[in-house]
Amino acid sequence: MNNQLRFRGWVLPTLVLSALLAGCHSYHVETTVENRTGSPIQLLEVDYPSASYGVNSLAAGAEYHYRIQLRGSGPLKVLYTGSDGRKTQVEGPMLAEQQEGRIEIAILPGGKVEFHSDLTDALVRIK
């Protein structure tokens, strides 16, 4: 009888935890920032809904990879300082929670930035 009570004591919590974990999915977006300006840039920052990331410098031709998780919705923004000391801020595509996929950000000469995204809305994919 004592073994039955021990068995019941861990079965219910284990089943509840398993059910919770089965319903969870973490949505991520793989980002790549490439410096195509021909010279190094400083103070690179990428802002996205509810967070941001960045590096102190990015050499000419270099890439920086980062994985983000979206919370809420809003625009993607890129801010950096060029080798001439000029600060640039460019607003990119709108992002929303539960999107996942890839975004490639190409920083070009003259303060221009290209955004190439392949994002899937998780709610649409389930249908």
N, C-alpha and C positions, 0 to 999 in steps of 0.2 A: 504494500500500500504506500509506503514511504517513497518508493521509486516512481509511482504514478504521480504523486504530488510534485516531485522534482521535474518530471517530464512536462506536466501541465504548466509549471512555472516558467519554462523557457520557450515553449512552443508558441504561445500567443504573442509574446514580444517579437519573436523571430518572424512570424507571419506578418505582423503589422509592419515591421521594418522592411521586409521583402516587398510588400505591396507599395509602400511609399517609394522605394528605390526604383521599382519597375515603372512608375509614372513620371519619373524625373528625367529631363533631358537638358543638357547645357548647350546653348547655342553660341557658336563662336564665329568670328570673322577673322580670317588670316589677312593681314595687311602687309604690303611691301611698299616702302618709300624708296625711290631711286633718284639720286642727284644727277641730273643731266645738264646742269648749268655750265659745266666746263671748269668750275672752280669750287673750292670747298664752301660749305654753308655752315653757319653757326646757329645755336639755340633753336634747333628744329623742334617744333611741338605740333602734335596732331591731337585735336580736340574732337571728341565724339560724345554722343549723349551720355551724360553722367560721369565722364572720366576723361583723362588725357594721358598721353605718353610722349616721350621725346628723348633726344640725345643732345649733348653739348655741341657736337660737330659731326658733319657727314662729308667725307672726301668726295671730290669729283668722281663720278662714275660708280660710287659705292651705293649699296643697297642696305636698308634696315628693315628687318622683318619683326612683326609683333602681332600677337594674337589678342583680340579684344572680345569682350562680351558686352552686348548692348543692353542697357537698362533705360527704358523710356524711348523717346524719339526726338530727333533734331538733326541739324546739319553736321556734316563732317567739315572740319576747318583745319587748314594747314597754315602755320606761322613759322617764319624763319628769318634769319638775318643773312643777307648775301655778303660776298667777300668785299663789296664796296661799302658795307655798313648799313645799307638800305634794308629796312624792315618790311616784310611782305606778309600779308594775310589774305588767303583765298578761301572762299567758301565752296564746298563741294556738294555732293549729293545728300539728300535727306536719308536718314537711317531710322529704323524702327526696331523695337524689341522683337525678338524671335526671328530676326533675319539671320542667315548664316551664309558662308561662302568666302569669296575673296574680293579684295579691293587693291588695285595697284595704283599708286600715286607717283606720277612722274613730275619732278620739279624741273622746269625748263628755263632757259635764259629769259631775261626781261621780265621776271616776276610772274611768269605764267606757270600754271599747274594743270596737268591732265589727270583725270580720274577715270579709271577703267574698272568697272565692277561686274561681278558675277554673283549676285546675291539671290537667295531663294527665301521667300517668306515661308516659314515652317507651317503656318496655318493653311496656305494654299497647297503645299506639297502633300498634305494628308488627304485632301479630297480625292 
